[in-house]
Amino acid sequence: MSKLGESLIDEGFQQGIVQGKAELLIKQLMKKFKKVPNEYKEKIKTLPNETIELIAMDIFDLKSIEELEQYF
């Protein structure tokens, strides 16, 4: 396989991992806060991996769903 082909496969794989992390984070937020506005769900899906991981680490410190605004 060419380097370009390998690069495209790797990029797709990485993007899939980030999407999976975003979906898991949304589920965790729904469990904690019972309801997550669709606007927040869509924003989470567009965040970079580092921000998703940061929210996941801070989830226990969040007191309200509105505190997510600081990450957007």
C-alpha positions in Angstrom: 0.0 0.0 0.0 1.2 3.5 -0.8 2.2 6.0 1.9 -0.9 8.1 0.8 -3.2 5.1 1.3 -1.7 4.4 4.7 -2.0 8.0 5.7 -5.7 8.1 4.7 -6.5 4.9 6.5 -4.7 6.2 9.7 -6.5 9.5 9.5 -9.9 7.8 9.2 -9.0 5.6 12.1 -8.0 8.5 14.3 -11.2 10.4 13.4 -13.2 7.4 14.3 -11.6 7.2 17.7 -12.4 10.9 18.3 -16.0 10.4 17.3 -16.3 7.5 19.6 -14.8 9.5 22.5 -17.3 12.3 21.8 -20.2 9.9 21.8 -19.0 8.3 25.1 -18.6 11.8 26.6 -22.2 12.7 25.6 -23.5 9.6 27.3 -21.6 10.4 30.5 -22.9 13.9 30.5 -26.5 12.6 29.9 -26.1 10.2 32.9 -24.7 13.0 35.1 -27.1 15.8 34.1 -30.1 13.8 32.7 -30.4 16.0 29.7 -27.9 17.5 27.3 -29.1 20.1 24.8 -28.7 19.1 21.2 -26.6 22.3 20.6 -24.1 21.0 23.1 -24.1 17.5 21.6 -23.3 19.0 18.2 -20.5 21.2 19.6 -18.9 18.3 21.4 -18.8 16.3 18.2 -16.7 19.0 16.6 -14.2 19.4 19.4 -10.6 18.3 19.1 -9.5 15.1 20.9 -7.6 17.1 23.5 -10.7 19.1 24.5 -12.9 16.0 24.7 -10.4 14.3 27.0 -10.2 17.5 29.1 -14.0 17.6 29.6 -13.9 13.9 30.4 -11.3 14.5 33.2 -13.3 17.5 34.5 -16.7 15.9 34.4 -16.7 15.2 38.1 -16.1 18.9 38.8 -18.9 20.2 36.7 -21.9 21.4 38.7 -24.2 22.2 35.8 -24.4 21.5 32.1 -24.0 25.2 31.3 -20.4 24.9 32.6 -19.6 23.2 29.3 -19.6 26.6 27.7 -16.0 27.2 28.9 -14.8 24.4 26.6 -16.5 25.7 23.4 
